[in-house]
């Protein structure tokens, strides 16, 4: 059996305590002090976190917003153990076979236990095992739940397997916040849970002899002074409790009572090596437990029984308040109370002692598993992807059974595929009868799979048309398709039905649109038709039979009736669409912004006439400026986005009655200056790089321009210790006369010491004004 007094740890495997067997010197027991996770056959830990996203189609349909509840969750699975890895077991074997340094382990000889060197053991002779577990509990604790969004459920065994490595498995269903918190914990390196074991096993201390004797009344008078006293103090809502004294060792018991004699054999046990646990100390603790249980509680218990009358109770000298009485459970404190018990104590114990040893291995979850291994154990699952893929096809027809000469339409659908992953043949045949505009059916079947697992989604359908005025139905050829929304239109029914709509058409430019349809090669009254679209009648339709022709292509012409009386007709177009949207023929817009130039007065008005011509399409507008603050943005729709040239003419009238009739000029998109337009630009830049702004708190530079013919301008630059905006140092002014480029400047500088520097108005033509003073 496991010898409790002879144990050691191996360097590098300090978390495992090794005990020797008290009969077989080659047998050693391993007791882990830390829990671990079970290793799979491939060496990976038995840990998995499945993060899943909910199937949105089950939460809400496509026409409904998702609910505010959880859209993701997780499933945490792990198996804990008290296991010693093969790598650590090999270290233990090597350490024992190497002599264990100065350590020696016991050997039985008769009824005596002795110590011997371990160097004689070979590595192959060493046997490692786990102790025989008697009882135990295990618990896996995640972070506090905090509601269903953290931990919805936690299932697992509260007791380990009690076989070898004490396995226990747990499964936790996590809410949306729970799975996010665990994944963030993995990234940040902190543990959201703990593993807590409490296990016990049987150990033996061989050849122990204990003899206890003495007179009970003498022992009683000595030890009653040292029984545990409990005092409780209350202050408002707080309570404090004190306990004193308490005998906790055999040496203390011997010091207290000289009349209680205790002897036990020590000669069978030798001192432990340096750094090891002393066998003598373990024996002393065991003897103290025996004396405490067998003598103190059993032999002396009659003297400690409660039940004394209240009037015989003494006064507690430590009690607070006058005349406070001791509770009945503390009668040993009654020093003035006489109680005699003449009992002789004579107790002898001899033999091997078996007792239960408790261990409490516990650890944080991520302390027993590597962070990178945890990351590799995360599985992401999309619950919207089922294992069995369903082919779910809504089937509709676009026939108008009320107005069209069609009585009914039969649609036959067939799915026939072989599952190449062992699922067998998947076959489904359906027949749907449509005789109303509201009819809608569903063709559903579990699809077969390709070898790579992808679904086979091809199926076949064919149609049968039953006309109102004919007893003969028309069969259409079978069609193979993978369409997940099957709408059988007029292109399969030997007729054309076109719905035409008013689209992106500017109502300020177009009054109405005429669409002329015709189906070539068919001599029927319905083969040609004209429909008119307006803003108040934005929809129309055209229907015709195509006879024996299978093509659904038709021709149409579009004429736009403009609000200014013009007509724009587009070339003939061809289409086979059943839904025709008419948009304006304009491909783009041309935009130009006219900006007036000059002073009002002497300028009284500036009249701009802009004109654009593209074949029969012509557009012209006139605008008059009476001040320089307004602008005019002229925009027109273009039929040809490549043709962007236009012309404009500017007429100027002055306040004195004179006028200037301009000539037609070519225009370009963007900003166009009209009126008294400047012919050149004067650009001046102030350069303060040579100024020492630690001496000047403010420098003001005033710039001015006057050509004597009405063109003037001013600009001011202020400089401080704060670096100026480069744009503020530049001044640009339009000038009419390119030869007049002179300007004037003035400078006022204010120093930190109160001094001033003034530069009076100075004329210059140098556009670079360098400040230096």
Secondary structure, DSSP 8 states (H G I E B T S, - for coil): -EEEEEEEEETTEEEEEEEEESS-TTEEEEEESS-EE-B-TTS-BSEEEEEEE--HHHH--TTS---SS--EEEEEEEEEE----HHHHHHHHHHHHTT-TT-EEEEEETTEEEEEESTT--GGG-EEEE--EEEEEEEEE-S---STTTEEEEEE-SS---STT--EEEEEEE-HHHHHHHHHHHHHT--S-EEEEEEEEEEEEEEEEEEEEEEHHHHHHHHGGGS-EEEEEEETTEEEEEEE----SHHHHHHH-SSSEEEE--TT-----TTS--HHHHHHHHHHHHHIIIIIIIISGGGG-----GGG--B-TT-SSTT-B--GGGGGG-TT-------EEEEEEEEEEEEEEEE--EEEGGGSS-HHHHHHTEEEEETTS-SS-EEEEEEEE---TTTSSEEEEEEEEEEEEEETTTTEEEEEEEEEEE-STT--EEEEEE--B-TTS-B---EEEEEEEEESS-S-EEE---EEE--SEEEE-GGGTTEEEEEEEE-S--TTTEEEEEEEEE-TT---GGGEEEEEEBTTB-EEEEEEE-TT-----EEEEEEEEETTS-EEE---EEE--SEEEE--S--EEEEEEEEEES-TTTEEEEEEEEEEEETTEEEEEEEEESSSS-EEEEEEEESSTT---EEEEEEEEETTS-EEE---EEE-SEEEEEES--SEEEEEEEE-TT--TTTEEEEEEEEEEE-SSS-EEEEEEEE-SS---GGGGEEEEEES-TT---EEEEEEEEETTS-EEEEEEEEE--SEEE---
